Amino acid sequence: MIRLVLTLSLVLGLAACADGQRELKEPVEPLGDFQLGFAEVVAPNLLKGPVSREATKEEWSASVDEALEERFGRYEGGKYYHLGVSVEGYVLAQPGIPLVFSPKSALIVRATVWDDAAQSKLNPEPEQITVLEAISPETMMGSGLTQSKEVQMRNLSANVALQIEKWMRRMQRTEGWFGGEASAAAADEAPASGPEVASVAE
């Protein structure tokens, strides 16, 4: 399945391709009460996609972990959450034939957020996220022609960290994560006191 997603992403462009590196230069917007406890990145089932350069599990784990720390270490909401990320598959474009076959680089991960205080997952099932390299003058002809493997990995890792943040912000709005709107609305609607509330709390 992961291999199929990688292939379709390359052929049809079915993935996010925002520039995570460039976005880091923008002002930081608070993410509710989120503060990063730690990020754990693993790659037990890593698959290499078609026409890809080689990268090890250790290289991917280190690259994605660095990107997560860089992005989420900026938030100081006061409540600790942990990020668990599994790197599932990748394509690191090799030099191709310009304007005929210029392969794109891609990365697939699965992400889970843990509430440290509650000692539980916020999302019962991991969220799968697929990203492509950002469009730039260097990648228009295929990043395999203009970038080293290390640069490709750093850019993809930054992009996947950005997409994880976007997903978390979406969940903040819709599910009340990190003390978001849905959580506040639920608190406002709940009775302030009474035996029923006490019994539920117990």
C-alpha positions, -999 to 999 in steps of 0.1 A, spaced: 0 0 0 28 24 9 46 16 -23 14 24 -43 9 57 -25 45 67 -33 40 58 -70 7 77 -72 22 107 -54 50 109 -79 28 104 -110 -2 125 -100 12 149 -74 -12 136 -47 7 151 -18 14 183 0 44 203 -13 45 234 9 80 247 18 86 238 54 120 255 55 107 288 42 76 288 65 99 285 96 109 321 89 73 333 95 62 346 129 53 318 153 15 315 160 7 299 194 -6 263 193 -29 264 223 -13 249 254 11 227 233 47 223 245 69 196 231 80 170 256 99 148 232 97 135 197 104 98 189 110 89 153 113 53 141 114 36 107 108 -2 113 90 -8 80 107 17 57 101 12 20 121 28 -8 100 39 -37 108 36 -74 139 53 -90 151 65 -56 184 71 -40 192 50 -10 188 63 26 189 42 58 164 40 86 189 57 109 193 86 84 156 92 81 150 89 118 176 115 125 165 138 98 128 138 107 136 141 144 157 172 138 129 188 118 103 181 145 125 195 172 132 226 152 95 233 144 78 222 176 105 233 200 93 269 194 60 264 213 58 272 250 21 265 258 29 250 292 15 215 288 36 187 275 27 166 246 49 140 228 51 132 191 55 97 178 64 95 141 70 64 120 87 69 86 70 46 62 83 52 27 103 76 6 116 86 -28 148 106 -32 149 117 -68 179 106 -89 192 126 -119 167 121 -147 162 134 -182 153 171 -179 118 180 -192 111 143 -201 114 125 -168 123 147 -138 113 125 -107 100 142 -76 111 134 -40 85 122 -16 81 111 20 53 92 39 50 92 77 24 82 103 21 105 133 6 102 168 3 128 195 5 118 232 -9 138 261 18 136 288 -5 144 317 -33 120 306 -8 94 295 -29 87 264 -30 92 227 -50 121 213 -55 102 180 -62 64 185 -51 57 149 -19 72 135 -24 100 109 -8 92 75 9 122 59 25 123 24 46 152 12 65 161 -20 95 184 -22 85 221 -25 85 237 -59 115 259 -65 140 268 -93 162 239 -79 134 213 -82 117 223 -114 141 202 -134 142 175 -107 160 178 -74 181 148 -83 199 171 -108 206 199 -84 205 187 -48 224 162 -27 206 134 -8 212 152 24 195 184 11 166 164 -3 161 147 31 163 179 51 137 196 28 113 166 29 117 164 67 109 201 71 79 197 49 65 167 68 70 186 101 50 215 86 22 192 75 21 175 109 16 210 124 -12 218 100 -29 186 109 -25 194 146 -40 229 141 -69 214 122 -75 190 151 -72 219 176 -101 236 157 -123 206 152 -116 183 181 -104 207 208 -68 195 210 -45 217 230 -74 236 247 -89 246 213 -123 259 204 -141 226 205 -127 219 240 -136 253 253 -172 250 239 -176 216 256 -165 231 289 -189 260 286 -218 236 279 -210 213 308 -229 218 342 -207 235 368 -217 211 396 -240 184 406 -240 147 415 -240 135 379 -208 154 371 -191 141 403 -200 105 395 -186 108 360 -154 124 373 -150 94 396 
